[in-house]
Amino acid sequence: MRSLYIALLLLPLAACSWVDLTKEGKTVTQVSKVPTSCKRLGSTTSATRSTLASIERDSEKVGVELSTLARNAAARMGGDTITAESGINDKGEQVFGVYRCGQ
């Protein structure tokens, strides 16, 4: 009974997002297909918790966090565009390609 009580208390936290988009990250766009005029700078692997105390987190929230982390990383790399190169794995990780498409 105690573990059920704890799980019910933690359930709202499973939907929370703790990742903030930086000022620089806001300049990075996520696209599904990168234009041919873009220069590939490399890749970044984003990781976040997909579970909290054995409770699955909302998959949409996890995806948003991973994208936010990738946009922040791309900005640090000098990129302005990212695209997902993998799906989200069971460890809460996703690989993104980083590109410079602007001038």
CYANA upper distance limits for C-alpha pairs under 8 A (distance plus 0.5 A):
  1 MET  CA      5 TYR  CA      6.88
  2 ARG  CA      6 ILE  CA      6.81
  3 SER  CA      7 ALA  CA      6.58
  4 LEU  CA      8 LEU  CA      6.68
  5 TYR  CA      9 LEU  CA      6.82
  6 ILE  CA     10 LEU  CA      6.73
  7 ALA  CA     11 LEU  CA      6.49
  7 ALA  CA     53 ALA  CA      8.07
  7 ALA  CA     55 ILE  CA      8.08
  8 LEU  CA     12 PRO  CA      8.34
 10 LEU  CA     14 ALA  CA      7.15
 10 LEU  CA     52 LEU  CA      8.13
 10 LEU  CA     53 ALA  CA      8.02
 11 LEU  CA     15 ALA  CA      7.87
 11 LEU  CA     55 ILE  CA      7.65
 12 PRO  CA     16 CYS  CA      7.55
 13 LEU  CA     52 LEU  CA      8.26
 14 ALA  CA     51 THR  CA      7.66
 14 ALA  CA     52 LEU  CA      6.38
 14 ALA  CA     55 ILE  CA      7.44
 14 ALA  CA     56 GLU  CA      7.50
 14 ALA  CA     57 ARG  CA      5.17
 14 ALA  CA     58 ASP  CA      7.34
 15 ALA  CA     57 ARG  CA      6.34
 15 ALA  CA     58 ASP  CA      6.14
 15 ALA  CA     61 LYS  CA      7.25
 16 CYS  CA     61 LYS  CA      7.99
 17 SER  CA     61 LYS  CA      7.09
 17 SER  CA     62 VAL  CA      8.40
 17 SER  CA     65 GLU  CA      7.36
 18 TRP  CA     65 GLU  CA      8.32
 19 VAL  CA     65 GLU  CA      6.39
 19 VAL  CA     68 THR  CA      7.51
 19 VAL  CA     69 LEU  CA      7.68
 20 ASP  CA     68 THR  CA      7.64
 21 LEU  CA     25 GLY  CA      6.22
 21 LEU  CA     26 LYS  CA      6.93
 21 LEU  CA     68 THR  CA      6.21
 21 LEU  CA     69 LEU  CA      7.92
 21 LEU  CA     71 ARG  CA      8.15
 21 LEU  CA     72 ASN  CA      6.99
 22 THR  CA     26 LYS  CA      6.81
 22 THR  CA     72 ASN  CA      6.66
 23 LYS  CA     27 THR  CA      7.89
 24 GLU  CA     28 VAL  CA      7.97
 24 GLU  CA     72 ASN  CA      7.24
 24 GLU  CA     75 ALA  CA      6.20
 24 GLU  CA     76 ARG  CA      8.29
 25 GLY  CA     68 THR  CA      7.99
 25 GLY  CA     71 ARG  CA      5.45
 25 GLY  CA     72 ASN  CA      4.74
 25 GLY  CA     73 ALA  CA      8.02
 25 GLY  CA     74 ALA  CA      7.82
 25 GLY  CA     75 ALA  CA      5.94
 26 LYS  CA     71 ARG  CA      7.91
 26 LYS  CA     72 ASN  CA      8.35
 27 THR  CA     75 ALA  CA      7.99
 27 THR  CA     80 ASP  CA      6.82
 28 VAL  CA     71 ARG  CA      6.10
 28 VAL  CA     72 ASN  CA      8.33
 28 VAL  CA     74 ALA  CA      7.66
 28 VAL  CA     75 ALA  CA      7.03
 28 VAL  CA     79 GLY  CA      7.54
 28 VAL  CA     80 ASP  CA      4.78
 28 VAL  CA     81 THR  CA      5.67
 28 VAL  CA     82 ILE  CA      7.65
 29 THR  CA     71 ARG  CA      7.87
 29 THR  CA     80 ASP  CA      6.71
 29 THR  CA     81 THR  CA      5.24
 29 THR  CA     82 ILE  CA      6.76
 30 GLN  CA     67 SER  CA      8.30
 30 GLN  CA     71 ARG  CA      8.16
 30 GLN  CA     81 THR  CA      6.20
 30 GLN  CA     82 ILE  CA      5.28
 30 GLN  CA     83 THR  CA      6.09
 31 VAL  CA     81 THR  CA      7.56
 31 VAL  CA     82 ILE  CA      6.81
 31 VAL  CA     83 THR  CA      5.84
 32 SER  CA     83 THR  CA      6.26
 32 SER  CA     84 ALA  CA      7.69
 33 LYS  CA     83 THR  CA      7.44
 34 VAL  CA     38 CYS  CA      7.49
 34 VAL  CA     81 THR  CA      8.45
 34 VAL  CA     82 ILE  CA      8.48
 34 VAL  CA     83 THR  CA      7.53
 35 PRO  CA    101 CYS  CA      8.24
 37 SER  CA    101 CYS  CA      7.11
 38 CYS  CA     99 TYR  CA      6.58
 38 CYS  CA    100 ARG  CA      6.05
 38 CYS  CA    101 CYS  CA      4.72
 38 CYS  CA    102 GLY  CA      8.21
 39 LYS  CA     99 TYR  CA      5.90
 39 LYS  CA    100 ARG  CA      5.71
 39 LYS  CA    101 CYS  CA      6.86
 40 ARG  CA     97 GLY  CA      7.89
 40 ARG  CA     98 VAL  CA      6.56
 40 ARG  CA     99 TYR  CA      4.91
 40 ARG  CA    100 ARG  CA      7.04
 41 LEU  CA     77 MET  CA      7.98
 41 LEU  CA     79 GLY  CA      7.48
 41 LEU  CA     97 GLY  CA      8.37
 41 LEU  CA     98 VAL  CA      6.02
 41 LEU  CA     99 TYR  CA      5.76
 41 LEU  CA    100 ARG  CA      7.40
 42 GLY  CA     97 GLY  CA      6.58
 42 GLY  CA     98 VAL  CA      5.89
 42 GLY  CA     99 TYR  CA      7.74
 43 SER  CA     95 VAL  CA      7.40
 43 SER  CA     96 PHE  CA      6.04
 43 SER  CA     97 GLY  CA      4.87
 43 SER  CA     98 VAL  CA      5.73
 44 THR  CA     70 ALA  CA      7.00
 44 THR  CA     73 ALA  CA      7.48
 44 THR  CA     74 ALA  CA      7.99
 44 THR  CA     95 VAL  CA      6.31
 44 THR  CA     96 PHE  CA      5.90
 44 THR  CA     97 GLY  CA      7.06
 44 THR  CA     98 VAL  CA      7.59
 45 THR  CA     70 ALA  CA      7.70
 45 THR  CA     93 GLU  CA      7.17
 45 THR  CA     94 GLN  CA      6.11
 45 THR  CA     95 VAL  CA      4.88
 45 THR  CA     96 PHE  CA      6.74
 46 SER  CA     66 LEU  CA      5.87
 46 SER  CA     67 SER  CA      8.13
 46 SER  CA     69 LEU  CA      6.41
 46 SER  CA     70 ALA  CA      6.34
 46 SER  CA     93 GLU  CA      6.01
 46 SER  CA     94 GLN  CA      5.92
 46 SER  CA     95 VAL  CA      6.88
 46 SER  CA     96 PHE  CA      8.22
 47 ALA  CA     66 LEU  CA      6.80
 47 ALA  CA     69 LEU  CA      8.41
 47 ALA  CA     91 LYS  CA      8.24
 47 ALA  CA     92 GLY  CA      6.03
 47 ALA  CA     93 GLU  CA      4.78
 47 ALA  CA     94 GLN  CA      7.13
 48 THR  CA     62 VAL  CA      7.46
 48 THR  CA     65 GLU  CA      7.59
 48 THR  CA     66 LEU  CA      7.17
 48 THR  CA     92 GLY  CA      5.86
 48 THR  CA     93 GLU  CA      7.09
 49 ARG  CA     57 ARG  CA      8.35
 49 ARG  CA     62 VAL  CA      7.98
 49 ARG  CA     91 LYS  CA      7.90
 49 ARG  CA     92 GLY  CA      6.19
 50 SER  CA     56 GLU  CA      6.65
 50 SER  CA     57 ARG  CA      5.92
 50 SER  CA     58 ASP  CA      8.46
 50 SER  CA     59 SER  CA      8.06
 50 SER  CA     62 VAL  CA      6.87
 50 SER  CA     90 ASP  CA      8.00
 50 SER  CA     91 LYS  CA      7.22
 50 SER  CA     92 GLY  CA      5.46
 51 THR  CA     55 ILE  CA      5.68
 51 THR  CA     56 GLU  CA      4.90
 51 THR  CA     57 ARG  CA      5.67
 52 LEU  CA     56 GLU  CA      7.04
 52 LEU  CA     57 ARG  CA      7.19
 57 ARG  CA     61 LYS  CA      7.92
 57 ARG  CA     62 VAL  CA      7.49
 58 ASP  CA     62 VAL  CA      6.90
 59 SER  CA     63 GLY  CA      6.63
 60 GLU  CA     64 VAL  CA      6.72
 61 LYS  CA     65 GLU  CA      6.68
 62 VAL  CA     66 LEU  CA      6.71
 62 VAL  CA     92 GLY  CA      7.88
 63 GLY  CA     67 SER  CA      6.68
 63 GLY  CA     88 ILE  CA      8.06
 64 VAL  CA     68 THR  CA      6.58
 65 GLU  CA     69 LEU  CA      6.63
 66 LEU  CA     70 ALA  CA      6.66
 66 LEU  CA     93 GLU  CA      7.91
 66 LEU  CA     94 GLN  CA      7.32
 67 SER  CA     71 ARG  CA      6.62
 68 THR  CA     72 ASN  CA      6.74
 69 LEU  CA     73 ALA  CA      6.69
 70 ALA  CA     74 ALA  CA      6.46
 70 ALA  CA     82 ILE  CA      7.90
 70 ALA  CA     96 PHE  CA      7.16
 71 ARG  CA     75 ALA  CA      6.75
 71 ARG  CA     81 THR  CA      8.30
 71 ARG  CA     82 ILE  CA      7.37
 72 ASN  CA     76 ARG  CA      7.07
 73 ALA  CA     77 MET  CA      6.88
 74 ALA  CA     78 GLY  CA      6.80
 74 ALA  CA     79 GLY  CA      5.42
 74 ALA  CA     80 ASP  CA      7.26
 74 ALA  CA     81 THR  CA      7.89
 74 ALA  CA     82 ILE  CA      7.61
 74 ALA  CA     98 VAL  CA      6.26
 74 ALA  CA     99 TYR  CA      8.32
 75 ALA  CA     79 GLY  CA      5.70
 75 ALA  CA     80 ASP  CA      6.89
 77 MET  CA     98 VAL  CA      8.48
 78 GLY  CA    100 ARG  CA      7.62
 79 GLY  CA     98 VAL  CA      6.43
 79 GLY  CA     99 TYR  CA      5.63
 79 GLY  CA    100 ARG  CA      5.09
 79 GLY  CA    101 CYS  CA      8.26
 80 ASP  CA     98 VAL  CA      8.13
 80 ASP  CA     99 TYR  CA      6.74
 80 ASP  CA    100 ARG  CA      5.68
 80 ASP  CA    101 CYS  CA      6.94
 80 ASP  CA    102 GLY  CA      7.48
 81 THR  CA     98 VAL  CA      6.54
 81 THR  CA     99 TYR  CA      5.61
 81 THR  CA    100 ARG  CA      6.62
 81 THR  CA    101 CYS  CA      7.16
 82 ILE  CA     96 PHE  CA      6.66
 82 ILE  CA     97 GLY  CA      5.93
 82 ILE  CA     98 VAL  CA      5.27
 82 ILE  CA     99 TYR  CA      6.60
 83 THR  CA     96 PHE  CA      5.89
 83 THR  CA     97 GLY  CA      5.78
 83 THR  CA     98 VAL  CA      7.48
 84 ALA  CA     94 GLN  CA      7.90
 84 ALA  CA     95 VAL  CA      6.64
 84 ALA  CA     96 PHE  CA      4.90
 84 ALA  CA     97 GLY  CA      6.86
 85 GLU  CA     94 GLN  CA      8.19
 85 GLU  CA     95 VAL  CA      5.94
 85 GLU  CA     96 PHE  CA      5.61
 85 GLU  CA     97 GLY  CA      6.68
 86 SER  CA     94 GLN  CA      6.35
 86 SER  CA     95 VAL  CA      5.89
 86 SER  CA     96 PHE  CA      7.64
 87 GLY  CA     94 GLN  CA      6.41
 87 GLY  CA     95 VAL  CA      8.10
 88 ILE  CA     92 GLY  CA      6.42
 88 ILE  CA     93 GLU  CA      5.95
 88 ILE  CA     94 GLN  CA      5.33
 89 ASN  CA     93 GLU  CA      5.95
 89 ASN  CA     94 GLN  CA      7.08
